[in-house]
Amino acid sequence: MSIKETETLGSFLFRIFKRNYYDSPYPLSNSSFTRNQLLQNFIPQDICNELELLTMQKGLYRHSYKSMEVDLEQENLLFLKTSSKFCPKCLQEEIYQDFSWGINLISVCLKHEVYLANRCSFCNSKVTLSSIFKDKCNGCGCKYSSITTAKETNPYILNSQRELSELILGKKKLFLDLMSLTDFLTVIFAFSQLLDGLPSFTQQDAHKYKIKCTNKIPFDEKDLVYLIADLYWVFKDFDNRIPKILTSNFCQEPTRDVRKKRKKFEERILSSEKLRFIINAYEELRLEHFICEMKAPRNVKIYDRQALNFIKENYLTKGELKRQYQLVESEYDFLMKSGAFKDCYFNNGNASYFFKKRINRRIQTFLKEKADAVTVAEAAMLLGVNVNRVSSLVKNGILNYSSYMGYSKWLSKESIQQLFVSLNAEEIKDVENKVSFRRSFEMFATSGLNVVELIHFIRRDHLKAYTKTMPYKLFDLYFEVDDLLKKIKEKRILTKGLSLSEAAAKLNCGERTVMKMVEVGLLSSPAVEKIHSSSFAYRFDLTEIDRFQKNFYMVDQLVKEFKVTPTLISNAIYRGSLKNYLAGKCRKVIVNKKEFEEYLKKQKRAVS
């Protein structure tokens, strides 16, 4: 016979003796091993070693509660001693005592998700290890396995009981990866003081906690289950949930009894260095509540050293805030009015404080905006242009306003830096044959060239920019004259259209021929641009020229594309099979492309 994984050593001994027709293992007791130790499952290690030799089993000591090594006070909280609990459904399957049944903190069978019974439901008699193996009550003879206990479905209770069971059984070393079993027992004692008089945070419609016994078990069984569930809930998300519990406690009327219990809470938590994180959160919230809600006077720092240290560490006054972050009065007023310091500031009528941590997070955005903001004059200096030209750069989206102080007065330094990055100027030593940024405006003054256009040429039209120095400003840039002239012409053509000479060159004909095309309606009438009081220029729409080139061909174009002879074209025009759209106007021959294609198709059909 072997011991079960979650069985107590006392239960194992009862099963062995039952197998050998003994009522109980009491004959084993002697001067060094008492009957009470057997019933309590507090069997010493030397006795366990001897039992290992008798039963040929190993590791029996870990099935004894003695192996858990807790102090006397924690023993009273942790163990039931001579009494026990049981799960009726487990007893229906097999008679034995589970390791968790002797633990005061475990109240739910995780296998069947029902509450463990610790007394007879008929006569209220205590349950003992011997009565479990009889499967009947010592008082009234009621069969334990026939008793019905309540089912539990609350996830916080089930999860907390499971977490604690795994900790007690050694499957886990820490409760929620935060504390050992010894520390958790300390936390139970401490929080029982803090939660006294408060409702459960995980159970709806539960009555308020009430300490029943201060020297052994702080709460009755039901409250203990709720307390463990609440602790599981708190430590699952400690930073966000501990303030809720502490705030509820601090909002209680500060009677002598409440203050006394808070003192006991502090003493309990401070007894373990590993629980320092709890007392740190407690102290921070306690002092914060004291300062905010208890109307702390301005001179509190004089007579309360703890408050002094806390305020220095966590708060700033208005003057300290302005000095630390180098804020002027207008900036401070803007931050206050804009709500940037919402939830970061309070004024209780006697003293004003700003929360350091919250302020530091909130103000970073403002400080970045402040560092990024420059005036128009500063922007002009960084760019190397006249102040008057900066506004045109902003208007055309090349530069952006900064959101600093909430109005369009400041420019973004980042947008200036991005502008220089986008220009991508190449560093060279020799600029003899190139035109400078400033000289380009003098050279092409009649073209209407301005700073915005020149920057667009570089960024959008890929005009190559050069510089002799790195880093550089706009007036340090140089350009190839021909490249710049080409970009200006392209810009003029796109905006104003082709001149008569440019249209003639594009159509590969003379200027007079272009005007004849306008006369016969092949081209739309050009716009007339007044240059001076006594001069003007024709401007042809570029799309109009492109449309003409697509639909009308000259003789040399027809010969090249359709592989025909000039004679064929002349004969077709002579016979009237093709129309020359410049007939009688000019010696040039202009034929509609589609009409010529139709003529060729007819010729092929006639031959076949």
Contacts in CASP RR format, 6 or more apart in sequence:
PFRMAT RR
TARGET T0000
AUTHOR 0000-0000-0000
METHOD contacts of the structure
MODEL  1
MSIKETETLGSFLFRIFKRNYYDSPYPLSNSSFTRNQLLQNFIPQDICNE
LELLTMQKGLYRHSYKSMEVDLEQENLLFLKTSSKFCPKCLQEEIYQDFS
WGINLISVCLKHEVYLANRCSFCNSKVTLSSIFKDKCNGCGCKYSSITTA
KETNPYILNSQRELSELILGKKKLFLDLMSLTDFLTVIFAFSQLLDGLPS
FTQQDAHKYKIKCTNKIPFDEKDLVYLIADLYWVFKDFDNRIPKILTSNF
CQEPTRDVRKKRKKFEERILSSEKLRFIINAYEELRLEHFICEMKAPRNV
KIYDRQALNFIKENYLTKGELKRQYQLVESEYDFLMKSGAFKDCYFNNGN
ASYFFKKRINRRIQTFLKEKADAVTVAEAAMLLGVNVNRVSSLVKNGILN
YSSYMGYSKWLSKESIQQLFVSLNAEEIKDVENKVSFRRSFEMFATSGLN
VVELIHFIRRDHLKAYTKTMPYKLFDLYFEVDDLLKKIKEKRILTKGLSL
SEAAAKLNCGERTVMKMVEVGLLSSPAVEKIHSSSFAYRFDLTEIDRFQK
NFYMVDQLVKEFKVTPTLISNAIYRGSLKNYLAGKCRKVIVNKKEFEEYL
KKQKRAVS
1 15 0 8 1.000
1 16 0 8 1.000
1 19 0 8 1.000
1 55 0 8 1.000
2 57 0 8 1.000
3 9 0 8 1.000
3 12 0 8 1.000
3 55 0 8 1.000
3 57 0 8 1.000
3 60 0 8 1.000
3 63 0 8 1.000
4 12 0 8 1.000
4 96 0 8 1.000
6 98 0 8 1.000
6 99 0 8 1.000
6 100 0 8 1.000
6 169 0 8 1.000
7 63 0 8 1.000
7 96 0 8 1.000
7 97 0 8 1.000
7 98 0 8 1.000
7 99 0 8 1.000
8 41 0 8 1.000
8 63 0 8 1.000
8 64 0 8 1.000
8 65 0 8 1.000
8 97 0 8 1.000
8 98 0 8 1.000
8 99 0 8 1.000
8 101 0 8 1.000
8 102 0 8 1.000
8 129 0 8 1.000
9 41 0 8 1.000
9 43 0 8 1.000
9 48 0 8 1.000
9 51 0 8 1.000
9 60 0 8 1.000
9 61 0 8 1.000
9 63 0 8 1.000
9 64 0 8 1.000
10 25 0 8 1.000
10 38 0 8 1.000
10 41 0 8 1.000
10 43 0 8 1.000
10 63 0 8 1.000
10 64 0 8 1.000
10 97 0 8 1.000
10 129 0 8 1.000
11 41 0 8 1.000
11 96 0 8 1.000
11 97 0 8 1.000
11 98 0 8 1.000
11 129 0 8 1.000
11 132 0 8 1.000
11 133 0 8 1.000
12 55 0 8 1.000
12 57 0 8 1.000
12 60 0 8 1.000
12 63 0 8 1.000
13 25 0 8 1.000
13 28 0 8 1.000
13 38 0 8 1.000
13 51 0 8 1.000
14 24 0 8 1.000
14 25 0 8 1.000
14 97 0 8 1.000
14 129 0 8 1.000
14 130 0 8 1.000
14 133 0 8 1.000
15 95 0 8 1.000
15 96 0 8 1.000
15 133 0 8 1.000
16 25 0 8 1.000
16 55 0 8 1.000
17 23 0 8 1.000
17 24 0 8 1.000
17 25 0 8 1.000
18 133 0 8 1.000
24 130 0 8 1.000
24 133 0 8 1.000
25 38 0 8 1.000
26 35 0 8 1.000
26 38 0 8 1.000
28 38 0 8 1.000
29 35 0 8 1.000
29 37 0 8 1.000
29 38 0 8 1.000
32 44 0 8 1.000
32 46 0 8 1.000
32 47 0 8 1.000
33 43 0 8 1.000
33 44 0 8 1.000
33 47 0 8 1.000
36 42 0 8 1.000
36 82 0 8 1.000
37 43 0 8 1.000
37 44 0 8 1.000
38 129 0 8 1.000
39 82 0 8 1.000
39 128 0 8 1.000
39 129 0 8 1.000
39 130 0 8 1.000
40 65 0 8 1.000
40 79 0 8 1.000
40 81 0 8 1.000
40 82 0 8 1.000
41 63 0 8 1.000
41 64 0 8 1.000
41 65 0 8 1.000
41 97 0 8 1.000
41 102 0 8 1.000
41 129 0 8 1.000
42 64 0 8 1.000
42 65 0 8 1.000
42 66 0 8 1.000
42 79 0 8 1.000
43 51 0 8 1.000
43 61 0 8 1.000
43 64 0 8 1.000
43 66 0 8 1.000
44 64 0 8 1.000
44 66 0 8 1.000
45 61 0 8 1.000
45 64 0 8 1.000
45 66 0 8 1.000
45 67 0 8 1.000
48 59 0 8 1.000
48 60 0 8 1.000
48 61 0 8 1.000
48 64 0 8 1.000
49 61 0 8 1.000
51 57 0 8 1.000
51 60 0 8 1.000
52 58 0 8 1.000
52 59 0 8 1.000
52 60 0 8 1.000
61 67 0 8 1.000
63 99 0 8 1.000
65 79 0 8 1.000
65 102 0 8 1.000
68 78 0 8 1.000
68 168 0 8 1.000
68 181 0 8 1.000
70 78 0 8 1.000
70 181 0 8 1.000
70 182 0 8 1.000
70 185 0 8 1.000
73 189 0 8 1.000
74 182 0 8 1.000
74 185 0 8 1.000
74 186 0 8 1.000
76 215 0 8 1.000
76 216 0 8 1.000
76 217 0 8 1.000
77 104 0 8 1.000
77 105 0 8 1.000
77 185 0 8 1.000
77 188 0 8 1.000
77 189 0 8 1.000
77 216 0 8 1.000
77 217 0 8 1.000
77 218 0 8 1.000
78 103 0 8 1.000
78 104 0 8 1.000
78 105 0 8 1.000
78 185 0 8 1.000
79 102 0 8 1.000
79 103 0 8 1.000
79 104 0 8 1.000
80 102 0 8 1.000
80 103 0 8 1.000
80 104 0 8 1.000
80 118 0 8 1.000
82 128 0 8 1.000
83 102 0 8 1.000
83 118 0 8 1.000
83 126 0 8 1.000
83 127 0 8 1.000
83 128 0 8 1.000
84 97 0 8 1.000
84 101 0 8 1.000
84 102 0 8 1.000
84 118 0 8 1.000
84 127 0 8 1.000
84 128 0 8 1.000
84 129 0 8 1.000
84 132 0 8 1.000
85 101 0 8 1.000
85 102 0 8 1.000
85 106 0 8 1.000
85 107 0 8 1.000
85 116 0 8 1.000
85 117 0 8 1.000
85 118 0 8 1.000
85 127 0 8 1.000
86 97 0 8 1.000
86 101 0 8 1.000
86 116 0 8 1.000
86 117 0 8 1.000
86 127 0 8 1.000
86 132 0 8 1.000
86 144 0 8 1.000
87 98 0 8 1.000
87 101 0 8 1.000
87 109 0 8 1.000
87 111 0 8 1.000
87 112 0 8 1.000
87 114 0 8 1.000
87 116 0 8 1.000
87 117 0 8 1.000
87 149 0 8 1.000
88 114 0 8 1.000
88 117 0 8 1.000
88 144 0 8 1.000
88 145 0 8 1.000
88 146 0 8 1.000
88 147 0 8 1.000
88 148 0 8 1.000
88 149 0 8 1.000
89 109 0 8 1.000
89 111 0 8 1.000
89 112 0 8 1.000
89 114 0 8 1.000
90 98 0 8 1.000
90 109 0 8 1.000
90 111 0 8 1.000
90 112 0 8 1.000
91 132 0 8 1.000
91 135 0 8 1.000
91 144 0 8 1.000
91 145 0 8 1.000
92 145 0 8 1.000
95 132 0 8 1.000
95 133 0 8 1.000
95 135 0 8 1.000
96 132 0 8 1.000
97 129 0 8 1.000
97 132 0 8 1.000
99 168 0 8 1.000
99 169 0 8 1.000
100 106 0 8 1.000
100 116 0 8 1.000
100 165 0 8 1.000
100 168 0 8 1.000
100 169 0 8 1.000
101 116 0 8 1.000
103 168 0 8 1.000
104 217 0 8 1.000
104 224 0 8 1.000
105 164 0 8 1.000
105 168 0 8 1.000
105 188 0 8 1.000
105 224 0 8 1.000
105 228 0 8 1.000
106 116 0 8 1.000
106 161 0 8 1.000
106 164 0 8 1.000
106 165 0 8 1.000
106 168 0 8 1.000
107 115 0 8 1.000
107 116 0 8 1.000
107 161 0 8 1.000
107 221 0 8 1.000
107 224 0 8 1.000
107 225 0 8 1.000
108 114 0 8 1.000
108 115 0 8 1.000
108 116 0 8 1.000
108 152 0 8 1.000
108 157 0 8 1.000
108 158 0 8 1.000
108 161 0 8 1.000
108 225 0 8 1.000
109 115 0 8 1.000
109 116 0 8 1.000
110 158 0 8 1.000
110 161 0 8 1.000
110 162 0 8 1.000
110 165 0 8 1.000
113 151 0 8 1.000
113 152 0 8 1.000
113 153 0 8 1.000
113 158 0 8 1.000
114 149 0 8 1.000
114 150 0 8 1.000
114 151 0 8 1.000
114 152 0 8 1.000
115 149 0 8 1.000
115 150 0 8 1.000
115 151 0 8 1.000
115 152 0 8 1.000
116 149 0 8 1.000
117 127 0 8 1.000
117 144 0 8 1.000
117 147 0 8 1.000
117 149 0 8 1.000
118 126 0 8 1.000
118 127 0 8 1.000
118 221 0 8 1.000
119 125 0 8 1.000
119 126 0 8 1.000
119 127 0 8 1.000
120 127 0 8 1.000
120 137 0 8 1.000
120 139 0 8 1.000
120 140 0 8 1.000
120 142 0 8 1.000
120 147 0 8 1.000
121 142 0 8 1.000
121 147 0 8 1.000
121 148 0 8 1.000
122 137 0 8 1.000
122 140 0 8 1.000
122 142 0 8 1.000
123 137 0 8 1.000
123 139 0 8 1.000
123 140 0 8 1.000
123 142 0 8 1.000
125 137 0 8 1.000
125 138 0 8 1.000
125 139 0 8 1.000
125 140 0 8 1.000
127 137 0 8 1.000
127 144 0 8 1.000
128 138 0 8 1.000
130 138 0 8 1.000
131 137 0 8 1.000
131 138 0 8 1.000
131 144 0 8 1.000
132 144 0 8 1.000
135 143 0 8 1.000
135 144 0 8 1.000
135 145 0 8 1.000
136 142 0 8 1.000
136 143 0 8 1.000
136 144 0 8 1.000
137 144 0 8 1.000
152 158 0 8 1.000
154 202 0 8 1.000
154 203 0 8 1.000
154 229 0 8 1.000
156 202 0 8 1.000
156 203 0 8 1.000
156 229 0 8 1.000
156 230 0 8 1.000
156 232 0 8 1.000
156 233 0 8 1.000
157 202 0 8 1.000
157 203 0 8 1.000
157 225 0 8 1.000
157 226 0 8 1.000
157 228 0 8 1.000
157 229 0 8 1.000
159 232 0 8 1.000
160 228 0 8 1.000
160 229 0 8 1.000
160 231 0 8 1.000
160 232 0 8 1.000
160 233 0 8 1.000
161 225 0 8 1.000
161 228 0 8 1.000
163 172 0 8 1.000
163 175 0 8 1.000
163 176 0 8 1.000
163 232 0 8 1.000
164 175 0 8 1.000
164 184 0 8 1.000
164 228 0 8 1.000
166 172 0 8 1.000
167 173 0 8 1.000
167 174 0 8 1.000
167 175 0 8 1.000
167 181 0 8 1.000
167 184 0 8 1.000
168 181 0 8 1.000
173 180 0 8 1.000
174 180 0 8 1.000
175 181 0 8 1.000
175 183 0 8 1.000
175 184 0 8 1.000
175 235 0 8 1.000
176 232 0 8 1.000
176 235 0 8 1.000
176 236 0 8 1.000
178 235 0 8 1.000
178 238 0 8 1.000
179 187 0 8 1.000
179 235 0 8 1.000
179 274 0 8 1.000
179 275 0 8 1.000
180 274 0 8 1.000
182 272 0 8 1.000
183 272 0 8 1.000
183 274 0 8 1.000
183 275 0 8 1.000
184 231 0 8 1.000
186 268 0 8 1.000
186 269 0 8 1.000
186 271 0 8 1.000
186 272 0 8 1.000
186 275 0 8 1.000
187 231 0 8 1.000
187 268 0 8 1.000
187 269 0 8 1.000
187 275 0 8 1.000
187 278 0 8 1.000
188 218 0 8 1.000
188 227 0 8 1.000
188 228 0 8 1.000
188 231 0 8 1.000
189 218 0 8 1.000
189 268 0 8 1.000
190 264 0 8 1.000
190 265 0 8 1.000
190 268 0 8 1.000
190 269 0 8 1.000
190 278 0 8 1.000
191 227 0 8 1.000
191 230 0 8 1.000
191 231 0 8 1.000
191 245 0 8 1.000
191 265 0 8 1.000
192 209 0 8 1.000
192 211 0 8 1.000
192 218 0 8 1.000
192 219 0 8 1.000
192 227 0 8 1.000
193 211 0 8 1.000
193 218 0 8 1.000
193 261 0 8 1.000
193 262 0 8 1.000
193 264 0 8 1.000
193 265 0 8 1.000
193 268 0 8 1.000
194 245 0 8 1.000
194 246 0 8 1.000
194 249 0 8 1.000
194 261 0 8 1.000
194 262 0 8 1.000
194 265 0 8 1.000
195 209 0 8 1.000
195 227 0 8 1.000
195 230 0 8 1.000
195 245 0 8 1.000
195 249 0 8 1.000
196 209 0 8 1.000
196 210 0 8 1.000
196 211 0 8 1.000
196 261 0 8 1.000
197 208 0 8 1.000
197 209 0 8 1.000
197 210 0 8 1.000
197 252 0 8 1.000
198 208 0 8 1.000
198 209 0 8 1.000
198 245 0 8 1.000
198 248 0 8 1.000
198 249 0 8 1.000
198 252 0 8 1.000
199 206 0 8 1.000
199 207 0 8 1.000
199 208 0 8 1.000
199 209 0 8 1.000
200 206 0 8 1.000
200 209 0 8 1.000
200 226 0 8 1.000
200 227 0 8 1.000
200 229 0 8 1.000
200 230 0 8 1.000
201 230 0 8 1.000
201 233 0 8 1.000
201 234 0 8 1.000
201 241 0 8 1.000
201 244 0 8 1.000
201 245 0 8 1.000
202 226 0 8 1.000
202 229 0 8 1.000
202 230 0 8 1.000
202 233 0 8 1.000
203 226 0 8 1.000
203 229 0 8 1.000
206 226 0 8 1.000
209 219 0 8 1.000
209 223 0 8 1.000
209 226 0 8 1.000
209 227 0 8 1.000
210 219 0 8 1.000
210 223 0 8 1.000
211 218 0 8 1.000
211 219 0 8 1.000
212 218 0 8 1.000
212 219 0 8 1.000
212 220 0 8 1.000
212 223 0 8 1.000
217 224 0 8 1.000
218 224 0 8 1.000
218 227 0 8 1.000
219 227 0 8 1.000
230 245 0 8 1.000
233 241 0 8 1.000
234 241 0 8 1.000
234 242 0 8 1.000
234 245 0 8 1.000
238 277 0 8 1.000
238 281 0 8 1.000
239 281 0 8 1.000
242 278 0 8 1.000
242 281 0 8 1.000
242 282 0 8 1.000
242 285 0 8 1.000
243 281 0 8 1.000
243 285 0 8 1.000
246 281 0 8 1.000
246 282 0 8 1.000
246 285 0 8 1.000
246 286 0 8 1.000
246 289 0 8 1.000
247 285 0 8 1.000
247 289 0 8 1.000
249 258 0 8 1.000
249 262 0 8 1.000
250 285 0 8 1.000
250 286 0 8 1.000
250 289 0 8 1.000
250 293 0 8 1.000
252 258 0 8 1.000
265 282 0 8 1.000
266 279 0 8 1.000
266 282 0 8 1.000
269 275 0 8 1.000
269 278 0 8 1.000
269 279 0 8 1.000
269 282 0 8 1.000
270 279 0 8 1.000
283 310 0 8 1.000
284 310 0 8 1.000
284 314 0 8 1.000
287 306 0 8 1.000
287 307 0 8 1.000
287 310 0 8 1.000
287 311 0 8 1.000
287 314 0 8 1.000
288 314 0 8 1.000
290 296 0 8 1.000
290 307 0 8 1.000
291 300 0 8 1.000
291 307 0 8 1.000
291 311 0 8 1.000
291 315 0 8 1.000
291 348 0 8 1.000
291 351 0 8 1.000
291 353 0 8 1.000
292 346 0 8 1.000
292 348 0 8 1.000
293 348 0 8 1.000
295 348 0 8 1.000
295 349 0 8 1.000
295 350 0 8 1.000
296 307 0 8 1.000
296 348 0 8 1.000
296 350 0 8 1.000
296 351 0 8 1.000
297 350 0 8 1.000
297 351 0 8 1.000
298 350 0 8 1.000
298 351 0 8 1.000
300 307 0 8 1.000
300 308 0 8 1.000
300 311 0 8 1.000
300 351 0 8 1.000
301 307 0 8 1.000
301 308 0 8 1.000
301 311 0 8 1.000
302 308 0 8 1.000
311 353 0 8 1.000
313 356 0 8 1.000
314 355 0 8 1.000
314 356 0 8 1.000
314 357 0 8 1.000
315 353 0 8 1.000
315 354 0 8 1.000
315 355 0 8 1.000
315 356 0 8 1.000
316 324 0 8 1.000
316 353 0 8 1.000
316 354 0 8 1.000
316 356 0 8 1.000
316 359 0 8 1.000
317 351 0 8 1.000
317 352 0 8 1.000
317 353 0 8 1.000
317 354 0 8 1.000
318 332 0 8 1.000
318 352 0 8 1.000
318 354 0 8 1.000
321 327 0 8 1.000
321 332 0 8 1.000
321 354 0 8 1.000
321 359 0 8 1.000
322 328 0 8 1.000
322 329 0 8 1.000
322 332 0 8 1.000
325 363 0 8 1.000
325 367 0 8 1.000
327 335 0 8 1.000
330 405 0 8 1.000
331 366 0 8 1.000
331 370 0 8 1.000
331 405 0 8 1.000
334 405 0 8 1.000
334 406 0 8 1.000
335 341 0 8 1.000
335 363 0 8 1.000
335 366 0 8 1.000
336 345 0 8 1.000
338 406 0 8 1.000
340 362 0 8 1.000
340 363 0 8 1.000
340 365 0 8 1.000
340 366 0 8 1.000
341 354 0 8 1.000
341 359 0 8 1.000
341 362 0 8 1.000
343 358 0 8 1.000
344 354 0 8 1.000
344 355 0 8 1.000
344 358 0 8 1.000
344 359 0 8 1.000
344 362 0 8 1.000
345 352 0 8 1.000
345 353 0 8 1.000
345 354 0 8 1.000
345 355 0 8 1.000
345 359 0 8 1.000
346 352 0 8 1.000
346 353 0 8 1.000
366 404 0 8 1.000
369 402 0 8 1.000
369 403 0 8 1.000
369 404 0 8 1.000
370 404 0 8 1.000
371 413 0 8 1.000
372 402 0 8 1.000
372 404 0 8 1.000
372 412 0 8 1.000
372 413 0 8 1.000
372 414 0 8 1.000
373 402 0 8 1.000
373 404 0 8 1.000
373 405 0 8 1.000
373 410 0 8 1.000
373 411 0 8 1.000
373 412 0 8 1.000
373 413 0 8 1.000
374 382 0 8 1.000
374 402 0 8 1.000
374 410 0 8 1.000
374 411 0 8 1.000
374 412 0 8 1.000
374 413 0 8 1.000
374 416 0 8 1.000
375 409 0 8 1.000
375 410 0 8 1.000
375 411 0 8 1.000
376 387 0 8 1.000
376 390 0 8 1.000
376 391 0 8 1.000
376 411 0 8 1.000
377 387 0 8 1.000
378 411 0 8 1.000
379 390 0 8 1.000
379 399 0 8 1.000
379 411 0 8 1.000
379 413 0 8 1.000
379 416 0 8 1.000
380 386 0 8 1.000
380 387 0 8 1.000
380 389 0 8 1.000
380 390 0 8 1.000
382 413 0 8 1.000
382 416 0 8 1.000
382 473 0 8 1.000
383 390 0 8 1.000
383 393 0 8 1.000
383 416 0 8 1.000
383 419 0 8 1.000
383 473 0 8 1.000
383 474 0 8 1.000
384 473 0 8 1.000
384 474 0 8 1.000
384 475 0 8 1.000
385 393 0 8 1.000
385 451 0 8 1.000
385 474 0 8 1.000
385 475 0 8 1.000
389 450 0 8 1.000
389 451 0 8 1.000
390 399 0 8 1.000
390 411 0 8 1.000
392 450 0 8 1.000
392 451 0 8 1.000
392 452 0 8 1.000
393 399 0 8 1.000
393 451 0 8 1.000
393 452 0 8 1.000
393 455 0 8 1.000
394 400 0 8 1.000
394 401 0 8 1.000
394 411 0 8 1.000
396 452 0 8 1.000
398 415 0 8 1.000
398 419 0 8 1.000
398 452 0 8 1.000
398 455 0 8 1.000
399 411 0 8 1.000
399 412 0 8 1.000
399 415 0 8 1.000
399 416 0 8 1.000
399 419 0 8 1.000
400 411 0 8 1.000
400 412 0 8 1.000
400 415 0 8 1.000
401 408 0 8 1.000
401 409 0 8 1.000
401 410 0 8 1.000
401 411 0 8 1.000
401 412 0 8 1.000
402 410 0 8 1.000
402 411 0 8 1.000
402 412 0 8 1.000
402 413 0 8 1.000
404 410 0 8 1.000
419 455 0 8 1.000
420 471 0 8 1.000
420 472 0 8 1.000
422 458 0 8 1.000
422 459 0 8 1.000
423 455 0 8 1.000
423 458 0 8 1.000
423 459 0 8 1.000
423 465 0 8 1.000
423 477 0 8 1.000
424 465 0 8 1.000
425 465 0 8 1.000
425 466 0 8 1.000
425 467 0 8 1.000
425 472 0 8 1.000
425 476 0 8 1.000
425 477 0 8 1.000
426 464 0 8 1.000
426 465 0 8 1.000
426 466 0 8 1.000
426 467 0 8 1.000
427 466 0 8 1.000
427 467 0 8 1.000
427 468 0 8 1.000
427 469 0 8 1.000
427 470 0 8 1.000
428 466 0 8 1.000
428 467 0 8 1.000
428 468 0 8 1.000
428 478 0 8 1.000
429 468 0 8 1.000
431 466 0 8 1.000
431 468 0 8 1.000
431 478 0 8 1.000
433 480 0 8 1.000
433 481 0 8 1.000
434 466 0 8 1.000
434 478 0 8 1.000
434 479 0 8 1.000
434 480 0 8 1.000
434 481 0 8 1.000
435 443 0 8 1.000
435 478 0 8 1.000
435 479 0 8 1.000
435 480 0 8 1.000
435 481 0 8 1.000
435 484 0 8 1.000
436 475 0 8 1.000
436 477 0 8 1.000
436 478 0 8 1.000
437 454 0 8 1.000
437 474 0 8 1.000
437 475 0 8 1.000
437 476 0 8 1.000
437 477 0 8 1.000
437 478 0 8 1.000
437 479 0 8 1.000
438 475 0 8 1.000
440 449 0 8 1.000
440 454 0 8 1.000
440 479 0 8 1.000
440 484 0 8 1.000
441 449 0 8 1.000
441 450 0 8 1.000
443 481 0 8 1.000
444 484 0 8 1.000
444 485 0 8 1.000
444 488 0 8 1.000
447 488 0 8 1.000
447 492 0 8 1.000
449 488 0 8 1.000
451 474 0 8 1.000
453 491 0 8 1.000
454 463 0 8 1.000
457 463 0 8 1.000
457 484 0 8 1.000
457 487 0 8 1.000
457 491 0 8 1.000
458 464 0 8 1.000
458 465 0 8 1.000
461 487 0 8 1.000
461 490 0 8 1.000
463 479 0 8 1.000
463 483 0 8 1.000
463 484 0 8 1.000
463 487 0 8 1.000
464 479 0 8 1.000
464 480 0 8 1.000
464 483 0 8 1.000
465 477 0 8 1.000
465 478 0 8 1.000
465 479 0 8 1.000
466 477 0 8 1.000
466 478 0 8 1.000
466 479 0 8 1.000
467 476 0 8 1.000
467 477 0 8 1.000
467 478 0 8 1.000
468 476 0 8 1.000
468 478 0 8 1.000
469 476 0 8 1.000
493 502 0 8 1.000
493 542 0 8 1.000
494 542 0 8 1.000
496 527 0 8 1.000
496 529 0 8 1.000
496 539 0 8 1.000
497 527 0 8 1.000
497 539 0 8 1.000
497 540 0 8 1.000
497 541 0 8 1.000
497 542 0 8 1.000
498 506 0 8 1.000
498 539 0 8 1.000
498 540 0 8 1.000
498 541 0 8 1.000
498 542 0 8 1.000
498 545 0 8 1.000
499 537 0 8 1.000
499 538 0 8 1.000
499 539 0 8 1.000
499 540 0 8 1.000
500 511 0 8 1.000
500 514 0 8 1.000
500 515 0 8 1.000
500 526 0 8 1.000
500 537 0 8 1.000
500 538 0 8 1.000
500 540 0 8 1.000
501 511 0 8 1.000
502 540 0 8 1.000
503 514 0 8 1.000
503 526 0 8 1.000
503 538 0 8 1.000
503 540 0 8 1.000
503 545 0 8 1.000
504 510 0 8 1.000
504 511 0 8 1.000
504 513 0 8 1.000
504 514 0 8 1.000
506 545 0 8 1.000
506 549 0 8 1.000
507 513 0 8 1.000
507 514 0 8 1.000
507 517 0 8 1.000
507 545 0 8 1.000
507 548 0 8 1.000
507 549 0 8 1.000
508 554 0 8 1.000
509 554 0 8 1.000
509 588 0 8 1.000
512 586 0 8 1.000
513 582 0 8 1.000
513 586 0 8 1.000
513 588 0 8 1.000
514 523 0 8 1.000
514 540 0 8 1.000
516 582 0 8 1.000
516 585 0 8 1.000
516 586 0 8 1.000
516 588 0 8 1.000
517 523 0 8 1.000
517 548 0 8 1.000
517 582 0 8 1.000
517 590 0 8 1.000
518 524 0 8 1.000
518 525 0 8 1.000
518 526 0 8 1.000
519 585 0 8 1.000
520 581 0 8 1.000
520 582 0 8 1.000
520 585 0 8 1.000
522 548 0 8 1.000
522 552 0 8 1.000
522 581 0 8 1.000
522 590 0 8 1.000
523 540 0 8 1.000
523 544 0 8 1.000
523 545 0 8 1.000
523 548 0 8 1.000
524 541 0 8 1.000
524 544 0 8 1.000
526 538 0 8 1.000
526 539 0 8 1.000
526 540 0 8 1.000
526 541 0 8 1.000
527 538 0 8 1.000
527 539 0 8 1.000
527 541 0 8 1.000
528 536 0 8 1.000
528 537 0 8 1.000
528 538 0 8 1.000
528 539 0 8 1.000
529 536 0 8 1.000
529 537 0 8 1.000
529 538 0 8 1.000
529 539 0 8 1.000
530 536 0 8 1.000
531 537 0 8 1.000
550 593 0 8 1.000
551 592 0 8 1.000
551 593 0 8 1.000
551 594 0 8 1.000
552 581 0 8 1.000
552 590 0 8 1.000
552 591 0 8 1.000
552 592 0 8 1.000
552 593 0 8 1.000
553 561 0 8 1.000
553 590 0 8 1.000
553 591 0 8 1.000
553 593 0 8 1.000
553 596 0 8 1.000
554 588 0 8 1.000
554 589 0 8 1.000
554 590 0 8 1.000
554 591 0 8 1.000
555 566 0 8 1.000
555 569 0 8 1.000
555 589 0 8 1.000
555 591 0 8 1.000
558 564 0 8 1.000
558 569 0 8 1.000
558 591 0 8 1.000
558 596 0 8 1.000
559 565 0 8 1.000
559 566 0 8 1.000
559 569 0 8 1.000
562 596 0 8 1.000
562 600 0 8 1.000
564 600 0 8 1.000
569 578 0 8 1.000
569 589 0 8 1.000
569 591 0 8 1.000
569 596 0 8 1.000
572 578 0 8 1.000
572 599 0 8 1.000
573 579 0 8 1.000
573 580 0 8 1.000
573 583 0 8 1.000
573 589 0 8 1.000
573 591 0 8 1.000
577 599 0 8 1.000
577 602 0 8 1.000
578 591 0 8 1.000
578 595 0 8 1.000
578 596 0 8 1.000
578 599 0 8 1.000
579 591 0 8 1.000
579 592 0 8 1.000
579 595 0 8 1.000
580 589 0 8 1.000
580 590 0 8 1.000
580 591 0 8 1.000
581 590 0 8 1.000
581 591 0 8 1.000
581 592 0 8 1.000
582 588 0 8 1.000
582 589 0 8 1.000
582 590 0 8 1.000
END
